[in-house]
């Protein structure tokens, strides 16, 4: 039994004048524990209809018309929160989403090649920092380990991903939307029938970059991932434009749990609220209800996945903010674009899923090992750190300080980054034609690029210690978390703790709190793949 049950329509309870004058919209109505029947009654009294209930996560997918519908539900004690079923988030760390774009000159595969390794291994400072280049020789990871990438998709036909791509298990939980509700371009023209992309396509490139960092294989092409022997499952929850629906995020997590995925990477935040506040005076009652729904719904989905053995890893965020002391949110509500306003926030407000319970959240470091200038931080919020790239980590700006990973050719063509002959037109794209046909890679910065390094190390630990289970191998998330912490390289706060970042003629200061064992910049340390090959339980 899936927990998904059809229920009788309550539309007949709606006043005729309301049904005629207001268009219906879809809502996710989250009810308090044990209050399903009461919630169904409230939906009926509000003039709406229940389409189906999702008992695993405790919500009803309902339709209703206008403000009266949501107002009645918001006042009902059986209801925790109500969120409209629409785009409410975006990927946190590709260029234009709070990360920083970076670039290097186009090069042949011979440039940066390391003898006996992948052609572009010399450009992967990130893999050397965490010892993944050496770990690959003894612990590439097991094919019995399933890694779920909850993102904008994976280019399953990319030659440096295809050998590890699990097509049969991959799913796409979103439908492209050419325009937003204001008529502005959102995803652009649909490429597939019904605006539903196949499971091996990524028109954004963000998810493909993440997947490549986790598990690009050792195949003599391009780069190698942290765990080049594990399998990748595309569990798509993001639009081509990078925005996310709440419901696809819930669907992705429950699906990952049900098929036996071992670890998921979540390099995005769910919004329109960068910070979700349950009682913010700057927000309307309707907005507070939506934020309660996001916090509650995602926590239930995360709990469901973790109880079924899924280790949960998230990017911390790219706002250069101390998440323990947030003051202003200038980015919410982030959808539709242009609706943002300045809100006052505090530490009771949560960035989801990075600050949700049971999630391992990752800050980013540059090649020198310093916390990346853009990376969020916080002694309560930062669990671990990993290479995320930082073009400004050193004298001037150098694009080689970013993270190199696979890029979909069609996405590069659509963004005019390669010409009609396949030659890179910008210095952020690298082409590898060492085996005849060409494969493409791009440099990106962000905590989205840091998180998959941690996900890859988790996959290696599951490969070592996992026991036979659903999907292949299984290892409890608590054990994976413990081993990640034990194998990490401890890194103390800088001296002085108030670290000054200099950006040409300007400067900004971030202050690190905590000790070497756990601090706001690096958490419990920088993930270490080589240590994962020897750490004991």
matplotlib code that plots the C-alpha trace (Angstrom):
import matplotlib.pyplot as plt

x = [0.0, 1.5, -0.4, -1.9, -5.7, -8.5, -11.1, -14.6, -14.9, -16.3, -16.7, -20.5, -20.1, -18.7, -21.1, -22.3, -21.4, -17.8, -17.4, -18.6, -16.6, -13.2, -10.8, -9.7, -6.1, -4.2, -3.0, -1.1, -2.9, -0.8, -2.7, -1.7, -1.0, -4.2, -6.3, -6.8, -10.6, -10.8, -8.7, -11.0, -13.9, -12.2, -11.5, -15.2, -16.3, -13.8, -15.6, -12.8, -12.5, -9.9, -8.3, -6.2, -4.4, -0.7, -0.8, 2.9, 3.6, 0.3, -1.2, -4.2, -3.8, -6.9, -8.4, -10.0, -11.0, -9.7, -8.6, -11.7, -10.6, -7.1, -8.3, -10.7, -8.0, -5.4, -7.8, -8.6, -6.7, -6.4, -4.4, -0.6, 0.0, -1.2, 1.0, 0.0, 1.2, 3.5, 7.2, 8.6, 12.3, 15.5, 18.9, 21.2, 24.5, 24.8, 25.7, 22.9, 21.5, 23.7, 26.9, 29.6, 30.4, 33.9, 35.8, 39.1, 40.4, 39.2, 41.9, 42.7, 42.5, 46.3, 46.4, 46.2, 46.4, 48.0, 49.7, 47.6, 44.5, 41.7, 42.7, 41.5, 42.5, 45.2, 42.4, 40.7, 42.3, 39.1, 39.7, 43.3, 42.2, 40.0, 42.2, 39.7, 42.3, 44.2, 41.0, 39.8, 42.7, 41.5, 37.9, 36.0, 32.7, 30.3, 27.7, 25.4, 25.2, 22.5, 23.0, 20.0, 20.5, 17.5, 18.1, 17.4, 18.1, 21.1, 22.4, 22.4, 24.0, 27.1, 30.0, 31.4, 28.2, 26.5, 28.4, 27.1, 23.6, 20.7, 18.1, 15.5, 15.2, 15.4, 12.3, 11.2, 8.7, 8.2, 6.5, 8.2, 6.3, 7.1, 5.9, 5.2, 1.8, 2.8, 3.4, 7.2, 9.5, 10.1, 11.4, 11.0, 9.6, 9.0, 11.4, 9.4, 5.8, 3.6, 6.5, 7.8, 11.5, 12.9, 14.8, 18.2, 18.0, 19.2, 18.5, 19.9, 23.3, 23.2, 22.2, 24.7, 27.6, 26.5, 26.2, 29.6, 31.3, 29.8, 30.4, 32.0, 33.6, 37.2, 36.9, 39.8, 37.5, 37.5, 37.2, 36.7, 34.1, 34.6, 33.0, 33.5, 32.0, 28.6, 25.3, 23.5, 19.7, 18.2, 15.3, 14.4, 12.5, 13.7, 12.4, 14.6, 14.8, 16.1, 12.9, 11.4, 7.8, 7.2, 5.3, 8.1, 10.5, 8.3, 7.7, 11.5, 12.3, 9.6, 10.5, 14.2, 13.2, 10.9, 13.4, 16.3, 18.5, 21.4, 22.1, 20.6, 22.2, 20.1, 21.9, 19.0, 16.7, 13.0, 11.3, 9.8, 11.1, 14.9, 14.1, 10.9, 9.3, 6.3, 5.4, 7.1, 5.3, 6.5, 4.5, 0.7, -1.2, -1.4, 2.3, 3.0, 0.8, 2.7, 6.0, 4.7, 3.6, 7.1, 8.8, 6.4, 6.1, 9.8, 10.5, 8.0, 9.5, 13.0, 12.0, 10.3, 13.4, 15.9, 13.8, 14.0, 17.8, 18.5, 21.4, 20.4, 23.0, 22.4, 24.2, 24.3, 23.6, 25.4, 24.2, 27.5, 25.3, 25.8, 22.7, 22.7, 22.2, 20.2, 18.8, 17.4, 15.9, 15.9, 15.3, 11.8, 9.3, 11.5, 8.8, 7.5, 10.6, 10.1, 8.0, 10.9, 10.8, 12.9, 11.9, 13.3, 14.2, 15.9, 17.3, 13.8, 13.5, 14.8, 16.5, 15.0, 16.3, 19.7, 18.4, 15.9, 16.5, 18.4, 20.1, 24.0, 24.7, 27.8, 29.7, 32.2, 35.9, 38.2, 41.6, 43.5, 41.1, 39.5, 35.7, 34.5, 33.5, 29.9, 29.3, 26.8, 28.1, 27.0, 28.1, 24.7, 24.1, 27.5, 28.0, 30.9, 32.8, 34.0, 35.5, 33.0, 35.3, 36.2, 37.5, 38.6, 40.6, 44.0, 45.5, 43.0, 40.4, 41.4, 38.8, 40.9, 39.9, 36.4, 35.0, 35.3, 32.6, 30.5, 28.1, 25.3, 26.2, 22.6, 22.6, 25.8, 24.5, 21.3, 23.2, 25.5, 28.6, 29.8, 29.6, 28.0, 31.2, 31.3, 34.2, 33.8, 32.9, 33.5, 36.4, 34.2, 33.8, 36.4, 36.2, 37.8, 38.1, 40.8, 38.7, 37.5, 34.1, 34.0, 32.7, 32.1, 32.8, 32.3, 33.6, 31.2, 31.4, 28.9, 27.9, 26.0, 29.4, 30.6, 27.7, 28.3, 31.9, 30.3, 27.7, 30.5, 32.4, 29.2, 28.8, 32.3, 31.6, 28.3, 30.3, 32.7, 30.4, 26.9, 25.1, 22.8, 19.5, 16.9, 18.5, 21.8, 23.6, 22.3, 23.9, 21.9, 22.1, 23.3, 26.2, 27.1, 26.9, 29.2, 31.7, 31.7, 32.6, 35.3, 36.9, 36.9, 40.0, 39.6, 40.0, 39.9, 38.6, 41.1, 43.2, 41.9, 38.4, 37.0, 38.2, 38.5, 37.7, 39.1, 37.4, 39.5, 38.9, 36.2, 36.2, 33.7, 34.2, 32.8, 33.4, 34.0, 32.7, 33.4, 36.4, 38.4, 36.1, 33.0, 32.9, 30.8, 33.1, 34.0, 31.7, 33.4, 36.0, 36.6, 35.3, 38.1, 37.7, 41.1, 40.4, 37.1, 39.1, 40.7, 38.4, 37.0, 33.5]
y = [0.0, 3.3, 5.5, 7.4, 7.1, 8.6, 10.4, 11.6, 15.0, 17.7, 20.3, 20.2, 22.0, 25.1, 28.0, 28.2, 31.9, 31.2, 28.3, 30.4, 33.5, 32.2, 29.9, 26.8, 26.3, 23.3, 23.3, 21.0, 21.0, 19.6, 18.3, 17.7, 14.2, 12.1, 14.9, 13.6, 13.4, 16.8, 18.2, 16.7, 18.3, 21.7, 21.5, 20.9, 23.8, 26.0, 25.2, 23.1, 19.5, 16.8, 15.1, 12.6, 12.2, 11.3, 9.6, 8.9, 12.7, 13.8, 16.1, 16.4, 17.5, 19.8, 22.3, 25.5, 28.9, 32.2, 33.7, 32.4, 28.9, 29.4, 31.7, 29.1, 26.4, 28.7, 29.3, 25.6, 23.9, 20.6, 22.3, 22.9, 24.9, 25.3, 25.8, 26.3, 23.6, 25.7, 26.6, 27.5, 27.1, 27.3, 25.6, 27.3, 27.4, 27.6, 31.0, 33.5, 31.7, 33.0, 31.3, 32.8, 31.9, 31.0, 30.3, 29.0, 29.0, 26.1, 23.4, 20.1, 17.1, 16.9, 20.2, 19.2, 15.5, 13.4, 10.2, 7.1, 9.2, 10.9, 13.4, 16.4, 15.2, 17.9, 20.5, 18.7, 20.4, 19.5, 15.8, 16.1, 18.2, 15.5, 12.6, 11.2, 10.8, 8.3, 6.8, 5.8, 3.3, 1.2, 2.2, 3.4, 2.5, -0.3, -0.7, -1.9, 1.7, 4.0, 7.8, 9.9, 13.4, 15.6, 18.4, 19.8, 16.4, 14.5, 14.2, 10.4, 10.3, 12.3, 10.0, 10.8, 9.9, 7.2, 4.2, 4.9, 6.2, 4.1, 4.9, 2.4, 3.8, 7.5, 9.6, 13.2, 14.6, 18.0, 19.3, 22.3, 25.6, 27.9, 31.0, 32.0, 33.4, 36.9, 35.7, 36.1, 33.4, 30.7, 27.4, 28.5, 26.4, 22.8, 20.3, 17.2, 16.1, 17.2, 19.4, 16.3, 15.9, 12.3, 11.1, 11.4, 15.1, 18.2, 21.5, 23.5, 21.8, 22.1, 18.5, 17.1, 19.0, 17.7, 14.1, 14.3, 15.4, 12.4, 9.6, 10.4, 7.0, 6.0, 5.6, 7.6, 10.5, 14.0, 13.8, 11.3, 11.7, 11.1, 7.6, 6.6, 3.1, 3.8, 4.2, 7.5, 7.9, 11.0, 12.1, 15.3, 17.9, 21.2, 23.1, 23.9, 27.4, 26.1, 26.7, 23.9, 22.9, 21.8, 18.7, 17.3, 17.8, 15.7, 13.1, 12.9, 12.1, 9.5, 7.9, 7.7, 6.1, 3.5, 2.3, 1.8, 4.8, 5.0, 8.7, 11.8, 15.1, 18.2, 21.2, 23.5, 25.4, 25.3, 28.6, 31.2, 31.9, 31.8, 31.9, 30.2, 31.8, 30.5, 33.8, 36.7, 40.0, 41.1, 38.4, 38.0, 35.2, 33.4, 33.7, 32.4, 29.4, 28.7, 28.8, 26.4, 24.0, 24.1, 23.5, 20.7, 19.0, 18.8, 17.7, 14.8, 13.8, 14.0, 11.9, 9.3, 9.0, 8.8, 6.1, 4.1, 4.3, 7.4, 9.6, 13.2, 15.7, 19.4, 22.5, 25.1, 28.1, 30.9, 34.1, 34.7, 34.8, 33.7, 31.5, 31.7, 35.5, 36.3, 39.8, 40.6, 38.5, 40.4, 37.4, 36.3, 35.5, 34.4, 33.3, 34.7, 36.8, 40.4, 39.7, 39.9, 42.4, 43.2, 41.1, 41.1, 37.6, 35.9, 32.6, 31.1, 31.2, 28.2, 27.7, 24.4, 21.7, 22.9, 23.6, 20.8, 18.0, 14.9, 16.7, 16.9, 20.5, 21.4, 24.7, 25.4, 26.0, 27.3, 25.8, 27.4, 25.7, 29.0, 29.2, 30.4, 34.1, 33.3, 30.3, 30.6, 29.6, 29.1, 27.0, 25.4, 25.0, 23.8, 20.1, 19.6, 21.5, 20.5, 22.0, 24.3, 26.6, 30.3, 32.3, 35.0, 32.7, 34.2, 37.2, 38.6, 36.4, 33.1, 30.8, 27.7, 27.9, 26.7, 23.1, 21.3, 18.7, 17.5, 19.7, 18.8, 19.7, 20.8, 23.2, 24.8, 25.2, 26.8, 29.2, 30.1, 28.8, 26.6, 27.4, 25.4, 23.3, 22.5, 24.9, 26.7, 30.3, 31.3, 30.5, 28.7, 25.6, 22.8, 20.3, 16.8, 15.1, 12.6, 9.6, 10.9, 12.2, 15.3, 15.6, 19.0, 20.3, 23.6, 25.4, 26.4, 27.7, 27.2, 25.2, 23.2, 22.1, 21.3, 19.1, 16.4, 15.9, 14.9, 12.8, 11.0, 10.2, 9.0, 6.6, 5.3, 4.6, 2.8, 0.8, -0.3, -0.9, -1.5, -4.8, -6.3, -4.4, -2.9, -1.4, -3.3, -2.2, -0.5, 1.5, 3.5, 7.3, 7.7, 5.4, 7.2, 10.5, 9.3, 7.9, 11.1, 13.1, 10.6, 10.6, 14.4, 16.5, 18.9, 22.5, 25.3, 28.8, 31.2, 33.5, 36.1, 34.6, 37.7, 36.8, 39.7, 38.9, 41.5, 42.0, 44.4, 47.7, 46.4, 44.1, 42.1, 40.3, 36.9, 35.8, 32.1, 30.7, 27.3, 25.1, 22.8, 19.9, 21.9, 25.5, 27.7, 27.8, 24.1, 22.2, 19.0, 19.4, 19.0, 15.7, 13.3, 10.4, 8.9, 8.7, 7.0, 4.0, 3.3, 4.8, 2.2, 2.0]
z = [0.0, -1.0, 1.4, -1.6, -1.3, -3.4, -1.5, -2.3, -3.9, -1.6, -4.4, -4.0, -0.6, -2.4, -2.8, -6.4, -6.7, -5.5, -7.9, -10.8, -10.1, -9.0, -10.8, -8.9, -8.0, -6.5, -2.9, -0.6, 2.7, 5.6, 8.5, 12.2, 13.3, 13.4, 11.9, 8.3, 8.6, 10.2, 7.4, 4.8, 6.5, 6.6, 2.9, 2.3, 4.5, 2.7, -0.6, -2.0, -3.1, -2.0, -4.9, -2.9, 0.4, 0.8, 4.2, 4.2, 4.5, 6.0, 3.4, 1.1, -2.5, -2.8, -5.2, -4.0, -5.2, -4.0, -0.7, 1.2, 0.7, 2.1, 4.9, 6.2, 6.2, 7.8, 10.8, 11.3, 14.2, 12.2, 9.5, 9.9, 6.7, 3.2, 0.1, -3.5, -5.8, -8.0, -8.5, -5.1, -5.3, -7.3, -7.5, -5.1, -6.8, -10.5, -12.1, -11.6, -8.5, -5.8, -6.9, -8.9, -12.5, -13.3, -16.5, -18.0, -21.5, -23.7, -23.9, -25.4, -23.1, -23.0, -20.9, -17.3, -18.0, -15.3, -16.3, -15.6, -14.7, -16.5, -19.2, -17.2, -13.8, -13.5, -13.4, -10.5, -7.5, -5.6, -5.9, -4.8, -1.8, -0.4, -1.6, -4.0, -6.8, -4.5, -3.0, -6.5, -6.9, -3.9, -3.4, -6.5, -5.0, -5.5, -8.3, -5.5, -4.2, -5.5, -5.4, -6.0, -7.5, -6.7, -9.1, -12.6, -14.3, -15.5, -19.0, -19.0, -22.5, -21.6, -22.2, -18.7, -17.0, -19.2, -17.8, -14.3, -15.2, -13.9, -16.6, -15.5, -12.0, -13.0, -12.8, -13.8, -11.4, -13.1, -16.2, -18.0, -18.0, -20.9, -19.0, -15.4, -14.2, -15.3, -18.9, -18.5, -19.9, -17.3, -18.9, -22.5, -25.3, -24.5, -26.1, -25.5, -26.0, -23.2, -21.9, -20.0, -20.6, -20.7, -17.7, -19.4, -20.2, -18.3, -20.1, -17.2, -16.6, -12.8, -12.1, -14.6, -13.0, -9.5, -10.8, -12.5, -9.3, -7.5, -9.9, -13.3, -14.1, -14.7, -18.4, -20.0, -20.7, -19.1, -15.3, -12.5, -9.7, -6.0, -6.3, -9.9, -9.4, -8.0, -9.8, -10.4, -10.3, -11.7, -9.4, -11.0, -9.0, -10.7, -13.7, -16.7, -15.3, -12.0, -10.0, -7.9, -7.0, -3.4, -4.5, -6.8, -3.9, -1.7, -4.5, -5.1, -1.5, -1.1, -4.3, -3.3, -0.1, -1.7, -4.3, -1.9, -2.8, -0.3, -0.3, -2.0, -3.0, -2.6, -4.1, -3.9, -1.5, -1.5, -1.6, -2.7, 0.8, 1.2, 4.9, 6.0, 9.1, 10.9, 12.7, 10.9, 11.4, 8.0, 6.3, 5.8, 7.5, 4.1, 3.6, 7.1, 6.4, 3.2, 5.0, 7.7, 5.0, 3.4, 6.7, 7.8, 4.4, 3.7, 7.2, 6.9, 3.6, 4.9, 8.0, 5.8, 3.6, 6.5, 8.3, 5.1, 5.0, 2.9, 3.9, 3.3, 2.1, 1.2, 0.0, 2.8, 0.6, -1.2, 0.6, 2.4, 5.5, 9.1, 9.3, 13.1, 12.8, 9.7, 9.7, 6.2, 3.5, 0.2, -2.1, -1.0, -2.2, -5.1, -7.5, -9.7, -10.4, -9.4, -6.3, -3.9, -1.0, 2.0, 5.1, 8.6, 9.7, 12.7, 13.7, 14.1, 10.3, 8.3, 5.0, 3.8, 3.4, 4.7, 8.2, 8.3, 10.9, 9.8, 6.9, 6.6, 5.3, 3.5, 3.3, 0.5, 0.5, -2.2, -3.3, -0.4, 2.0, 3.2, 3.4, 0.0, 0.0, -1.1, 1.3, 4.1, 7.5, 11.1, 14.0, 14.4, 10.6, 9.1, 9.5, 7.1, 4.3, 0.9, -2.2, -3.9, -5.8, -5.2, -8.2, -5.8, -3.5, -4.2, -6.0, -8.4, -10.0, -11.4, -13.1, -12.4, -8.8, -9.7, -9.9, -13.3, -14.1, -17.0, -18.9, -21.4, -24.9, -25.7, -22.7, -23.8, -27.3, -26.0, -23.9, -26.9, -25.1, -28.0, -31.8, -34.5, -34.9, -31.2, -30.3, -26.9, -27.3, -23.7, -21.4, -18.9, -21.1, -21.6, -24.4, -24.3, -27.6, -26.6, -27.7, -31.0, -30.0, -27.8, -24.3, -22.6, -19.1, -17.3, -14.3, -11.6, -8.0, -5.2, -2.2, -4.8, -6.0, -2.5, -1.5, -4.1, -2.8, 0.5, -1.2, -3.1, 0.1, 1.7, -1.3, -0.7, 3.0, 2.1, -0.4, 2.4, 5.3, 3.7, 4.1, 1.5, 1.4, -0.9, -4.0, -3.3, -0.2, 2.9, 5.8, 8.4, 7.8, 11.4, 10.8, 7.5, 9.3, 12.0, 9.5, 7.5, 10.6, 11.7, 8.3, 7.8, 8.1, 11.1, 10.3, 12.9, 12.6, 11.0, 13.1, 13.7, 13.7, 11.9, 8.4, 5.9, 2.3, -0.1, -3.4, -5.5, -3.7, -1.4, 1.6, 3.7, 7.0, 8.2, 11.7, 12.6, 15.9, 17.5, 17.9, 15.6, 16.3, 15.2, 13.9, 11.8, 8.7, 8.3, 10.6, 11.7, 8.9, 5.2, 3.8, 3.0, 0.5, 1.2, 4.9, 4.0, 2.7, 6.1, 8.8, 11.2, 12.7]

ax = plt.figure().add_subplot(projection="3d")
ax.plot(x, y, z, "-o")
ax.set_aspect("equal")
plt.show()
